[in-house]
Amino acid sequence: MIDTQRIQEIVMLEKKRTWAVEYAKTWIGTIYLWSGSDSFGMDCSGLIHEVLQSVGLEPHKFDSTANDLYIKYKPYKIDYLKEGCLVFWFKGNEAKHVEMAINPYQTIGASGGGSPSMSVDKLSKEHPILALLPTWILKWLIGVYDAMNRDAFVKIRPVDYRGPGYKIVDPFLNTETPGDPS
């Protein structure tokens, strides 16, 4: 007997896969901001978390590191790259960077930044007038400065630009509804 409900679920997940990739592309050009997860700037996991939230695969009001995302979706590891898959790069046993495949050859991700080149305290001491600004503005200014100097933006790259050794998972194979992480 044909399980029409299951077929409908699969069709919906494939639509979500396409929507996620299209939404990820709208972030192209956004600056890389370490620990960022909004329009002021994104880091790698902030971008992926935002995209997965947009299609209901990740809970709202919760942030994930690249390693958190890998641990969650590790059961859905696959050996080939397809649209919507997550690609992880590691340092030791810990996932340190994540991007999303937009096709079998390219990924989209926030990269090039790393941790901030300057602290808010150092910036305020070197330029006392800036100490009058709210901390969030100072952090954003540091992020913009770093992004411009490091070519650190959300961009599309060939999947192997960071070299071999990446792992691929397919979050769209996870059909569970995201729960409250608390």
N, C-alpha and C positions, 0 to 999 in steps of 0.2 A: 504494500500500500504506500502511496506517495504521501510524504509528510509535508503538506503545503505550508504549515506554519514554519517548519525548519527552512524551507526554500525561501520564504519571505524574509526570515531572519538573515540568511546568507546574502540575499539581494540588498537588504538594508545595510549590512556591514560593508559590502562592496561600494555602495553609494557613499557611506561615511569615509571610506578609504580615499575616494576621489575628492570629496569635500575637504578632507584634512590636508591633502597635498595642495589643493587650490588655495586654501586659507594660509598655509605655510608660505606660499609664494607672495602673499600680500605683505609679508614682513621683510622682503628683500630691501636692503638699503638701511634697515634699522641698525643703529650702532650697537656694537658689542659692549655690554656693560656687565662687569663681573657681578654675579648675584642678581642680575636684572631679570624681570619677568613682565614687563609692560612696555608701553609705547615710548618711554624714556630710554629704553635700552634692554637688550636681552642677552642672557648668556645661553650656552648650549641647551642646558636642561630646562631653563625657563621658556625657551621657544618651543621645545617639544612638548612640555607640560601644557602650555597654552593651546597648542594645536590639538592635543589629545582631549583637553577639556572641551574644546569647541564642538567635538563630535560625541561627547558623553563617555569617553573612555577613562577619564581621570576626574576625580572629585574636585570641586571648586574649593577655594580657600585652603589649599594645601600645596606645598612646594616639594619638589623632588630633585635630588642630585642625579647626575648621569648614572651613578651606581645604584641608587634607589630604583630608577626606571629599569635598569638591567635586571636587578633581582626580581622585580615584579613580573617582567615579561620573559624572563629566562625560560620558563616552561614552553614558550612558543618559538623556540629557536628553530631557524630553518637554514638551509645551505645555499639559497639563491636569493638574489636581490629582486624585489618587485616593489612597485609603487606603494608607499605608505609604511614600508618596513623601517624599523629603527636600526641604525648601524652604530656600533659601539667600538671605541678604541680604548685600550687598557694600559695602565701602568702597574706592573705586577698583576695581582689578581683583582684589581679594582678598576671598574669602568670610570674613565676620566673625561670622556668626551662622547657626545651623542649627536647624531644628525638623522634626518628622515630621507629615505629614498624617494625621488620624484619619478624615477624610471629605472631600468636595470643597470644604468651606467652612472647616474649622477645622484648627489644628495644635496639637501639644503640644510644649512646650519649657521649658527652664530659662532664665529670663531675669529681667532687672531688676537685676542686681547690678553687673556690670562688675568692674574690679579692686578689691581690698580697700581700704577707706577708711582703714585703719590697719595699720601694720606690727607684727610681733611685737616688734621692738626698742622701738618707741614705746609700745606697750601695757605692756611690762615696765618701762619707765622711769616711766611715769605711775602705775603700780600695782605697786610693787616686790614685793608678796607674790605676784603672778601669775608672776613670774620663776621661781618654784619649780616651776611646772607644766611638763610636757613641751611641746615646741614644737607638736606636732600638736594638743594640746588648745587651746593659744592660738590657732592658726590656725582651729580650729573655732569657738571663741568669737567671734572676729572675724567669721567667716562668718555666725553666727547673728545677731549684732548688725546686720550689714549687711543681712541678709535681712529682719529685722523692720523696719528703718528704710526700706528701699527696696521693700517688698512683692515681694521677690525669691524666687520659688519655682517649682517645676515646675507649670505650669498650662496650661489650654486657652484658646486665643485665636482670634478670626477670622483667617484667613490674611492679610488686608490691614491688620491693626492696625499694622504697621510701615511701611505705605505700599506703593506699587507698586514694581516694579523687582526683584522676587525672581525666582529661577530655580528650576526644579523638575527633579529627577532621580529616576529609579526604580531603587533599588538591587536590586530583585527581578528586574530584567531581566538582571542579572549572574549567570550560572549557574556561574561559576568558583568553585572551592573556595578560601577564603582561604589564602594562603601565609604562610610566616614572613617578616616584613618585613626581617629582617636580611640 
